[in-house]
Amino acid sequence: MNAPTASAHVLIVEDEPKLAALLADYLRQAGYRTSHIADGDAVLPQVRREMPDLILLDLMLPGRDGVSICTELRGFSQVPVLMVTARVEEIDRLLGLQVGADDYICKPFSPREVVARVQAVLRRAAPKGGAMEPGAPLTIDGERHSVSLNGVPLDLTPVEFRLLATLSGAPGRIFSREQLMNQVYDDYRVVTDRTVDTHIKNLRRKLQQAWPQQELIRSIYGVGYKFEA
């Protein structure tokens, strides 16, 4: 990865001191700057004071849990969040993604795997592409990571932003769920159809709030999704 990502600041939110120290060591060896918080109640004030480039967020914490932290965080920031959990049930994974997490990793894991996931999330969060034509109902600015519909700014998570950019970049083309996830998760992990559907549902809701009369993302039964200009 290029130098700007390699020098990124990773906030480690983990209440196990030995694990937090181990993760910090591996991340620093990979060229990242790190800081550490062990109490969930301290996370949001710290983020507001010094916005990190990525948050490594444990799900189970003293004070506030990771899900409630991520939910409130998305009210004022789109900083990438890598959720860490020992609860491997699919509903927990989907919940983490639904509240705005960009990815998850399950304990036990190797520190090298965490570093690889951090690198992948930061790659995906890097600005891509340019704005659509001025005056278009939907305007996407990759450099500023901003989206507006009919002049209304949309508050999208990084995953929703990449899904919309992919679909709207090829109007009328039908994307399978697998193709969409390969665009969003460039390490080609295995994710379920329900994960894709959860992201699309949230994205559709935000689009319809800005333009209630229009259905921009259509489901193609048994195939996937397409964007209609």
C-alpha positions in Angstrom: 0.0 0.0 0.0 1.2 3.5 -0.5 2.7 5.7 2.1 -0.4 7.8 3.2 -2.3 4.6 4.2 0.8 3.1 5.8 1.1 6.1 8.1 -2.5 6.1 9.1 -3.6 6.4 12.7 -5.4 3.2 14.1 -7.4 3.6 17.3 -7.5 0.2 19.1 -10.5 -0.2 21.4 -9.9 -3.4 23.4 -10.2 -4.1 27.1 -7.7 -7.0 27.1 -4.4 -5.3 27.8 -2.1 -8.0 26.5 -4.1 -8.3 23.2 -4.2 -4.6 22.8 -0.4 -4.4 23.2 0.1 -7.2 20.8 -2.1 -5.6 18.1 -0.4 -2.2 18.6 3.1 -3.9 18.2 2.1 -5.5 14.9 0.4 -2.4 13.5 3.4 -0.2 14.4 5.7 -2.7 12.7 3.5 -2.4 9.6 4.0 1.4 9.7 0.8 2.6 11.4 0.4 5.0 14.3 -1.7 3.6 17.1 -3.5 4.7 20.3 -5.5 2.5 22.7 -8.7 2.9 24.7 -10.0 0.1 27.0 -13.3 1.6 28.2 -16.3 2.0 25.8 -17.5 5.2 27.4 -14.2 6.9 26.4 -14.3 6.1 22.7 -16.6 8.8 21.2 -15.1 11.7 23.2 -11.6 10.6 22.0 -12.8 10.2 18.4 -14.2 13.7 18.5 -11.0 15.2 19.8 -8.6 13.4 17.4 -10.3 11.7 14.4 -8.4 8.4 13.7 -8.1 6.9 10.2 -9.5 3.6 11.3 -11.1 2.2 14.5 -10.4 -1.4 15.6 -13.5 -1.8 17.8 -14.1 -4.7 20.1 -17.8 -5.7 20.4 -17.8 -6.5 24.1 -16.4 -3.6 26.3 -16.8 -2.2 29.8 -19.1 0.8 29.6 -20.6 1.0 26.2 -20.6 -1.9 23.8 -19.2 -1.8 20.3 -22.6 -1.7 18.5 -23.9 1.3 20.4 -20.6 3.1 19.9 -20.7 2.4 16.2 -24.3 3.5 15.9 -23.7 6.9 17.5 -20.4 7.3 15.7 -22.1 7.1 12.3 -24.1 10.2 13.3 -21.0 12.4 12.9 -18.3 10.4 11.2 -17.7 7.9 8.4 -14.3 6.8 9.8 -13.8 3.1 8.8 -14.6 0.6 11.6 -13.3 -2.9 11.9 -15.4 -4.7 14.4 -13.8 -7.4 16.6 -16.0 -10.0 18.1 -15.9 -13.4 19.8 -19.6 -13.9 19.1 -19.6 -15.7 15.7 -23.3 -16.0 15.1 -24.4 -14.5 11.8 -26.9 -12.2 13.4 -24.1 -10.5 15.3 -22.1 -10.1 12.2 -25.0 -8.6 10.3 -25.8 -6.3 13.2 -22.3 -5.0 13.2 -22.5 -4.3 9.5 -26.0 -2.8 9.7 -25.0 -0.2 12.2 -22.2 1.0 10.0 -19.2 -1.2 10.6 -17.1 -1.7 7.4 -15.9 -5.2 8.3 -15.6 -7.7 11.2 -13.0 -10.2 12.4 -13.7 -13.0 14.8 -11.6 -14.1 17.8 -9.4 -16.0 18.0 -7.3 -14.4 15.2 -3.7 -13.9 14.3 -2.3 -10.4 14.6 -1.1 -10.7 11.0 -4.7 -11.3 9.9 -5.8 -8.1 11.7 -3.0 -6.1 10.0 -4.1 -7.5 6.6 -7.8 -6.6 7.3 -6.8 -3.1 8.4 -4.9 -2.6 5.1 -7.8 -3.9 3.1 -10.4 -1.6 4.9 -8.1 1.5 4.4 -7.7 0.6 0.7 -11.4 0.4 0.2 -11.9 3.7 2.1 -9.4 5.6 -0.1 -11.1 8.1 -2.5 -11.8 6.7 -5.9 -13.1 8.2 -9.1 -14.6 11.7 -9.7 -17.9 13.4 -9.5 -20.7 12.7 -11.9 -21.9 15.4 -14.2 -22.9 18.6 -12.5 -26.7 19.0 -12.4 -27.4 15.2 -12.4 -30.0 14.1 -9.8 -27.4 11.8 -8.3 -23.9 13.3 -7.7 -21.0 11.2 -6.4 -17.7 12.8 -5.5 -15.1 10.1 -4.9 -12.4 12.6 -3.7 -14.7 14.1 -1.0 -16.5 10.8 -0.4 -19.8 12.7 -0.7 -23.1 11.9 -2.3 -26.2 14.0 -3.0 -29.5 13.2 -4.6 -31.7 16.0 -5.9 -29.4 18.3 -4.0 -29.9 16.5 -0.7 -26.7 15.3 0.9 -26.8 11.6 1.8 -25.1 10.2 4.9 -23.8 6.9 3.6 -21.5 4.4 5.3 -18.3 3.6 3.4 -19.8 0.2 2.3 -23.0 1.9 1.1 -20.9 4.5 -0.8 -19.0 1.9 -2.7 -22.2 -0.1 -3.5 -23.9 3.0 -4.9 -20.8 4.0 -6.8 -20.6 0.5 -8.4 -24.3 0.3 -9.3 -24.7 3.8 -10.6 -21.5 3.6 -12.6 -23.2 1.1 -14.9 -26.9 2.0 -15.1 -29.1 -0.9 -16.3 -26.4 -3.5 -15.7 -27.5 -6.3 -13.3 -24.9 -7.1 -10.6 -25.1 -10.4 -8.8 -24.6 -10.3 -5.0 -21.2 -11.9 -5.4 -20.1 -9.2 -7.9 -21.2 -6.5 -5.6 -19.3 -8.0 -2.6 -16.2 -8.4 -4.7 -16.4 -4.6 -5.4 -16.9 -3.8 -1.7 -14.6 -6.3 -0.1 -11.5 -6.5 -2.3 -10.0 -9.4 -0.4 -12.8 -11.6 -1.8 -13.9 -13.1 1.5 -17.0 -15.3 1.7 -20.1 -13.3 2.8 -23.7 -14.3 2.8 -26.5 -13.0 0.5 -28.2 -11.6 3.6 -25.2 -9.4 4.2 -25.6 -7.9 0.7 -29.3 -7.5 1.2 -28.8 -5.7 4.5 -26.5 -3.1 2.9 -28.9 -2.6 -0.1 -31.9 -2.2 2.2 -30.2 0.5 4.2 -29.0 2.2 1.0 -32.4 2.1 -0.6 -34.0 3.7 2.5 -31.6 6.6 2.4 -32.1 7.1 -1.3 -35.9 7.1 -0.9 -35.8 9.6 1.9 -34.2 12.1 -0.6 -36.4 11.0 -3.6 -39.5 9.2 -2.4 -41.1 9.0 -5.9 -38.2 7.1 -7.4 -36.9 3.5 -7.0 -33.2 3.8 -8.1 -32.0 0.3 -7.1 -34.2 -2.5 -8.3 -34.1 -6.2 -7.3 -33.9 -8.7 -10.1 -35.4 -11.9 -8.6 -32.9 -14.7 -8.4 -30.1 -12.6 -10.0 -29.2 -9.5 -8.1 -29.6 -5.7 -8.3 -29.4 -3.0 -10.9 -29.4 0.8 -10.9 -32.0 2.7 -13.0 -31.1 6.3 -13.8 
